[in-house]
């Protein structure tokens, strides 16, 4: 029987109306948690609707085992919005529906709207006392709202009513009802930030939903460093600072993992390690670690994503991602018993920032010039110039630029990586 996995990546409990599932009972998913609903074996249709201050918002619509044995899933904002939500078949990212940054894009569009447009949309867009958009009313009750939403979300979610009662509807809405690949579990992801789900299996460590905070963490200075050979047989990474300046590296263990989704941790680092220029240190990690290491605590930043032991083959798996921006080169390589790495290398060591086009760059909060996020976050939409520059300079095979597939999975049977920051 198929299941529905509902993940709440936000920092607050999220209420959902369940129509056709969960015995039509409401569901509240705790912060950074996941709930599972069981669907019947036979054809079944229903919806999971996010609720905001008593108002219906974004909704995931599901038909299991429909025409020709395929599932039909879509996301709809016809009745409103107050957060971000996506749905896909488990393990099938090509079936994903919904705008993972709907509210951020809505706020940006509202900020650029003329006063005449805002007057036309009165009563359909709701803001807090600072003027920040917190909720959108039903599109079906505000005809002018439809064209406004299409300006930033067309083709990502149901906006109009689609083909119905003799009307052909909007083609981009109709395409939201495309068939899935057979019948599989459904993965619904809710977030106030990025509602993009993680990946399955060996890449369960991959996740993203940016915020920037800092807490007290276990900290090591470069004076604690040991040669990699001193820790043979231990699980973790041989961390190398290849740059010409001292740097502190922060390790973030995901908040939760499993079933093709992962919750990125931005506010509670597991530990930090400060290295002098050209220094190295072995960093011991638990076999349960699934997350990343990055320079500092801010984004944009290059992420070295990895898990120390996968559940299926018990090896470590990792990759390099610049989806949340790039603040310099980084590489990851399996050791498999060798002290200085062996086998394929993921990532890059070259300087990709200095000569990048101005449109691809973003000055970070600490004044460091970086490449902007290629997938978008609460600070802004995806930066296409940064993505195209990295496709040209490095390529998807070596680094995650826009997610999806095609990036090398670097593995290490001895559960130990060599990681270098440049």
C-alpha positions in Angstrom: 0.0 0.0 0.0 1.4 3.5 -0.9 2.2 5.9 1.9 2.3 9.7 2.2 5.4 11.1 3.9 4.7 14.7 5.1 7.8 16.6 6.2 7.7 19.9 8.1 11.0 21.7 7.6 9.9 24.8 9.5 10.6 25.7 13.1 6.9 25.6 14.1 4.1 23.0 14.2 2.2 23.0 11.0 -1.5 22.0 10.7 -2.9 20.2 7.6 -6.4 19.4 6.6 -6.5 15.8 5.3 -9.3 15.2 2.8 -9.6 11.5 1.6 -6.7 10.4 3.9 -6.1 10.0 7.6 -9.9 9.3 8.1 -10.4 12.9 7.1 -8.9 14.0 10.4 -6.6 17.1 10.7 -2.9 16.5 11.1 -0.3 18.5 13.0 3.3 17.9 12.1 5.9 19.0 14.7 8.8 21.3 13.8 11.5 19.6 11.7 9.6 16.4 11.8 7.9 13.9 9.5 4.5 12.1 9.7 3.4 9.1 7.6 -0.1 8.5 6.4 -1.2 5.1 4.9 -3.2 5.1 1.7 -5.5 2.3 0.6 -4.4 -0.3 -2.1 -7.2 0.6 -4.4 -7.6 3.8 -6.4 -8.0 6.7 -4.0 -8.0 10.5 -4.3 -7.6 13.3 -1.8 -5.7 16.4 -0.7 -3.3 17.5 2.0 -3.9 21.2 2.7 -1.7 23.5 4.8 -3.6 25.7 7.2 -2.5 29.3 8.1 -4.4 31.1 10.9 -7.5 29.1 10.1 -7.3 29.7 6.4 -6.6 27.1 3.7 -3.4 27.6 1.8 -1.3 25.5 -0.5 -2.6 22.0 -1.2 -1.2 18.8 -2.5 -3.7 16.8 -4.5 -3.2 13.1 -4.9 -4.8 10.2 -6.9 -3.1 6.9 -6.2 -3.4 4.1 -8.8 -5.3 6.2 -11.4 -5.5 5.8 -15.1 -3.3 3.0 -16.5 -2.1 2.3 -12.9 -0.3 5.7 -12.6 -0.5 8.2 -9.8 -1.6 11.7 -10.5 -0.2 14.4 -8.2 -0.2 18.2 -8.3 0.2 21.3 -6.1 -2.4 24.0 -6.1 -2.5 27.5 -4.8 -6.1 28.2 -6.0 -7.4 28.5 -2.4 -4.5 30.5 -1.1 -0.9 30.4 0.3 1.0 31.0 3.5 4.0 28.8 3.1 5.9 26.7 0.6 5.0 23.1 -0.3 6.0 20.5 -2.9 5.0 17.0 -3.8 6.6 14.2 -5.7 6.7 10.5 -6.0 9.4 9.0 -3.8 12.6 8.6 -5.6 11.3 10.4 -8.7 12.4 14.1 -8.7 11.1 14.5 -12.2 7.6 14.2 -10.9 8.0 17.1 -8.5 5.2 19.7 -8.5 5.0 23.1 -6.7 7.1 26.2 -6.2 9.5 25.5 -3.3 10.0 29.2 -2.8 6.4 30.4 -3.5 6.2 32.8 -0.6 9.6 34.4 -1.2 8.7 34.9 -4.9 5.3 36.3 -3.9 7.0 38.8 -1.5 9.5 39.9 -4.1 6.7 40.4 -6.7 4.6 42.4 -4.2 7.6 44.6 -3.4 7.9 45.5 -7.1 4.2 45.9 -7.7 2.9 49.4 -8.5 0.4 51.1 -6.2 -2.3 50.6 -8.8 -1.7 46.8 -8.7 -1.7 46.7 -4.9 -5.0 48.6 -5.0 -6.4 46.0 -7.4 -5.3 43.2 -5.1 -6.7 44.7 -1.9 -8.3 42.0 0.2 -6.3 39.2 -1.4 -2.7 39.9 -0.1 -2.2 40.0 3.7 0.8 41.6 5.4 2.1 42.0 8.9 2.7 45.3 10.6 6.1 45.6 8.9 4.5 45.2 5.5 5.8 41.6 4.9 3.4 39.4 3.0 2.3 36.5 5.3 -0.7 35.1 3.4 -2.4 35.1 0.1 -6.2 34.7 -0.2 -8.1 32.4 -2.7 -7.2 33.1 -6.3 -10.7 31.9 -7.4 -12.3 34.8 -5.5 -10.0 37.5 -6.8 -9.7 37.4 -10.7 -6.9 39.9 -10.9 -4.8 37.9 -8.5 -4.4 35.1 -11.1 -2.4 37.2 -13.5 -0.3 38.5 -10.6 0.6 35.0 -9.4 1.4 33.9 -12.9 4.1 36.5 -13.1 6.3 34.4 -10.8 4.7 31.0 -10.4 3.3 30.1 -13.8 3.9 26.4 -14.7 5.0 25.5 -11.1 1.6 25.1 -9.4 -2.1 25.2 -10.2 -3.1 28.9 -10.4 -6.3 28.8 -12.3 -9.1 26.2 -12.3 -7.6 24.3 -15.3 -9.7 22.4 -17.8 -13.2 22.2 -16.2 -16.9 22.4 -17.2 -16.2 23.0 -20.9 -13.4 25.5 -20.4 -10.0 24.5 -21.8 -8.2 26.1 -18.9 -4.6 27.3 -18.9 -2.1 24.8 -20.5 0.4 25.4 -17.8 -2.2 24.5 -15.2 -3.3 21.4 -17.1 0.3 20.2 -17.3 0.3 20.0 -13.5 -1.9 17.0 -13.7 0.6 14.9 -15.7 0.8 11.2 -14.8 3.4 9.9 -12.4 5.5 6.7 -12.9 3.2 3.9 -11.7 2.1 3.9 -8.1 4.7 4.9 -5.4 4.8 6.6 -2.1 4.2 10.4 -2.1 6.6 12.8 -0.5 5.2 16.2 0.6 7.5 18.8 1.9 6.4 22.0 3.7 8.8 24.8 4.7 8.8 28.5 5.4 12.1 28.5 3.6 13.0 26.2 0.7 10.5 23.3 0.3 12.8 21.3 -2.0 13.0 17.7 -0.6 16.2 15.8 -0.1 17.3 12.8 -2.2 17.0 9.1 -1.7 19.4 6.4 -0.6 23.1 7.1 -0.6 22.4 10.9 -1.0 20.2 11.1 2.1 22.6 13.6 3.5 21.7 16.2 0.9 19.4 19.0 2.1 18.8 22.8 2.0 16.6 25.4 3.6 18.7 28.4 4.5 18.7 30.4 7.7 21.7 31.9 9.4 22.3 31.7 13.2 25.0 30.5 15.5 25.2 28.4 18.7 27.9 27.3 21.0 29.6 24.2 19.5 32.4 21.8 20.3 35.5 23.6 19.0 39.0 22.6 18.1 42.0 24.8 17.4 44.8 23.9 14.9 47.1 23.1 17.8 44.9 20.0 18.4 45.8 18.7 14.9 47.3 15.3 14.3 48.6 13.7 11.3 45.9 11.7 9.4 47.9 8.5 10.1 47.4 8.9 13.8 43.7 7.9 13.4 43.7 4.8 11.2 40.5 2.9 11.5 38.5 5.8 12.8 35.4 7.3 11.1 35.4 10.9 10.0 37.3 13.2 7.6 40.9 14.3 7.1 40.3 18.1 6.8 42.8 20.2 4.9 43.0 24.0 4.7 44.7 24.6 1.4 44.2 28.3 1.5 46.6 31.1 2.6 44.5 32.2 5.6 43.3 30.7 8.8 39.7 29.4 8.6 37.1 27.9 10.9 35.0 25.0 9.5 31.6 24.1 10.8 30.0 20.7 10.8 26.2 20.5 10.6 24.4 17.3 11.2 20.9 17.2 9.4 17.9 17.6 11.7 16.3 14.5 10.2 16.9 12.0 7.4 15.2 9.2 5.6 12.7 8.2 2.9 14.2 10.6 0.3 14.0 13.7 2.5 16.5 15.5 4.7 16.2 18.5 6.9 19.2 20.9 6.7 20.5 22.2 10.0 21.5 25.9 9.9 21.3 26.9 13.6 23.0 24.1 15.6 26.5 23.1 14.4 27.8 19.8 15.8 31.4 21.1 16.1 33.9 23.5 14.6 37.5 23.2 13.7 39.9 26.2 13.2 42.9 25.5 10.9 45.9 27.7 10.2 46.9 28.2 6.6 48.0 24.9 5.0 47.2 23.0 8.2 45.3 19.7 8.4 43.4 17.8 11.1 41.5 14.5 11.4 37.9 15.2 12.6 36.2 12.2 14.2 32.5 11.9 13.5 29.8 9.4 14.6 28.6 6.8 12.1 25.2 8.4 12.2 26.5 11.7 10.7 24.6 13.0 7.7 25.1 16.6 6.8 27.8 18.9 5.6 31.0 20.9 6.5 31.4 24.5 5.3 33.6 27.6 5.9 32.1 29.6 8.7 28.3 29.8 9.3 27.1 32.1 6.6 25.7 31.6 3.1 26.5 31.8 0.2 28.9 29.0 0.9 30.3 25.9 -0.8 29.0 22.8 0.9 30.8 19.5 1.3 27.9 17.1 1.9 28.4 13.6 3.2 27.2 10.8 5.4 29.6 8.6 7.2 27.7 5.3 6.9 24.9 4.6 4.5 22.2 2.1 5.6 22.5 -0.1 2.4 26.2 -0.6 1.8 27.6 0.8 5.1 30.1 3.0 3.2 30.5 6.7 3.4 29.1 8.8 0.5 29.5 12.5 -0.3 29.6 15.2 -2.9 30.2 19.0 -3.3 27.3 21.4 -3.8 27.2 25.1 -4.7 23.4 25.2 -4.8 23.5 27.5 -1.8 26.3 29.5 -3.3 30.1 29.3 -3.6 32.8 30.9 -1.4 35.6 28.9 -3.0 36.8 25.5 -4.1 36.4 22.3 -2.2 37.1 18.6 -3.0 36.1 15.3 -1.4 37.8 12.0 -2.0 37.5 8.5 -0.5 40.5 7.1 1.4 39.7 3.4 1.6 42.7 2.9 3.8 45.1 5.3 2.1 46.1 8.3 4.3 46.0 10.9 1.5 43.0 9.9 -0.5 42.5 7.5 -3.4 40.0 7.0 -6.2 37.7 9.6 -7.8 37.7 13.2 -6.6 34.5 15.3 -6.4 34.4 19.0 -6.5 37.0 21.6 -7.8 40.1 23.5 -6.6 40.2 26.4 -9.1 39.2 30.0 -8.4 35.7 30.4 -10.0 34.8 33.7 -8.3 37.4 36.3 -9.4 36.6 36.2 -13.1 32.9 35.4 -12.8 30.4 37.8 -14.3 29.1 40.5 -12.0 25.6 39.2 -12.3 26.7 35.8 -10.8 28.3 37.4 -7.7 26.9 38.3 -4.3 28.7 40.0 -1.4 28.1 38.0 1.8 27.2 39.5 5.1 30.8 39.4 6.2 32.0 41.2 3.1 33.3 38.2 1.3 32.5 38.1 -2.5 30.8 34.8 -3.5 28.8 33.2 -6.2 25.1 33.5 -5.5 22.8 30.6 -4.9 21.8 28.6 -8.0 18.6 27.2 -6.4 17.4 30.3 -4.6 16.6 30.8 -0.9 15.0 33.4 1.4 17.5 36.0 0.2 16.4 35.8 -3.4 15.5 33.6 -6.4 17.9 31.3 -8.2 20.8 33.1 -9.9 20.9 31.8 -13.4 24.2 33.7 -14.2 25.9 31.8 -11.4 24.5 28.5 -12.6 25.6 29.0 -16.2 29.0 30.1 -15.1 29.6 27.0 -13.0 28.2 24.7 -15.8 30.9 26.3 -18.0 33.8 26.3 -15.5 33.2 23.1 -13.6 30.2 21.1 -14.7 27.4 19.1 -13.1 29.5 15.9 -13.0 31.9 17.4 -10.4 29.5 19.5 -8.4 25.8 19.9 -7.7 24.9 23.1 -9.5 21.1 22.7 -9.8 20.4 19.4 -8.1 18.8 16.6 -10.0 21.3 13.9 -11.2 24.6 13.6 -13.0 26.9 14.5 -10.1 29.5 11.9 -9.0 28.7 10.0 -5.8 32.1 9.8 -4.0 32.2 6.8 -1.7 34.7 5.4 0.8 34.3 1.9 2.2 36.3 2.7 5.3 33.9 5.5 6.2 36.6 8.2 5.9 37.1 11.0 3.5 39.8 13.5 2.6 38.2 16.9 2.3 40.2 20.0 1.1 39.1 23.6 1.1 40.9 26.0 -1.2 
